[in-house]
Amino acid sequence: QVQLVESGGGLVQAGGSLRLSCAAAGSIFWLNAIMGWYRQLPGKQRELVARITFGGSTDYVESVKGRFTISRDNAKNTVYLQMNSLKPEDTAVYYCGVVVSGTREYWGQGTQVTVSS
């Protein structure tokens, strides 16, 4: 079992920045855990925003490339999402997710990010 605690969401004006954090705890093989951030709009499917492997390899959805940066502190099992140049279309509930060995998924409770125009 993995517990994920997210923080850092909120309301920001367009062009502003926010930093999300997700602290994870649990008895899993963290070397095989991909940590990531996902977002979901009402009535829409959850989509991947960014993810990072234990070794630091990253993937980003095209719409956030150059604006968002994901990072990971393996000693603390914590993943961060630095979001710069935020746009109103980035408004969503952001979820921290951990996928272990491509089979088991764990999710945080979600944190609201609202970008006003």
Residue pairs with C-beta under 8 A, 6 or more apart in sequence:
1 26
1 27
1 106
2 24
2 25
2 26
2 28
2 98
2 100
2 106
3 24
3 25
3 26
3 106
4 22
4 23
4 24
4 96
4 97
4 98
4 106
4 107
4 108
4 109
5 22
5 23
5 24
5 108
5 109
6 20
6 21
6 22
6 94
6 95
6 96
6 108
6 109
6 110
6 111
7 20
7 21
7 22
7 111
8 18
8 19
8 20
8 21
8 111
9 18
9 20
9 94
9 111
9 112
9 113
10 18
10 112
10 113
10 114
11 114
11 115
11 116
12 18
12 86
12 113
12 114
12 115
12 116
13 115
13 116
14 86
14 87
14 88
14 115
14 116
14 117
15 85
15 86
16 86
16 115
17 82
17 83
17 84
17 85
17 86
18 83
18 86
18 113
19 80
19 81
19 82
19 83
20 37
20 80
20 81
20 83
20 94
20 96
20 111
20 113
21 78
21 79
21 80
22 35
22 37
22 78
22 79
22 80
22 96
22 108
23 76
23 77
23 78
24 35
24 77
24 78
24 79
24 96
24 98
24 106
25 77
26 106
28 98
28 100
28 104
29 100
29 101
30 54
30 74
30 77
31 54
32 54
32 100
32 101
33 54
33 98
33 99
33 100
34 51
34 52
34 53
34 54
34 98
34 99
34 100
35 51
35 52
35 72
35 79
35 96
35 97
35 98
36 48
36 49
36 50
36 51
36 52
36 70
36 79
36 96
36 97
36 98
36 99
37 48
37 49
37 50
37 51
37 70
37 79
37 81
37 94
37 95
37 96
37 97
38 46
38 47
38 48
38 49
38 94
38 95
38 96
38 97
39 46
39 47
39 49
39 90
39 92
39 93
39 94
39 95
39 113
40 46
40 47
40 92
40 93
40 95
40 110
41 91
41 92
41 93
46 95
47 61
48 59
48 61
49 60
49 61
49 64
49 68
49 81
49 94
50 58
50 59
50 60
50 61
50 64
50 68
50 69
50 70
50 81
51 58
51 59
51 70
51 99
52 58
52 59
52 70
52 71
52 72
52 79
54 72
54 74
56 72
58 70
60 68
60 70
63 89
64 83
64 90
67 83
67 84
67 85
67 86
68 81
68 82
68 83
68 84
69 81
69 82
69 84
70 79
70 80
70 81
70 82
71 79
71 80
71 82
72 78
72 79
72 80
73 79
73 80
79 96
81 94
83 90
83 113
86 113
86 115
87 115
88 115
88 116
88 117
89 115
90 113
90 115
91 113
91 114
91 115
92 113
93 110
93 111
93 112
93 113
94 110
94 111
94 112
94 113
95 107
95 108
95 109
95 110
95 111
96 107
96 108
97 105
97 106
97 107
97 108
98 105
98 106
99 105
100 106
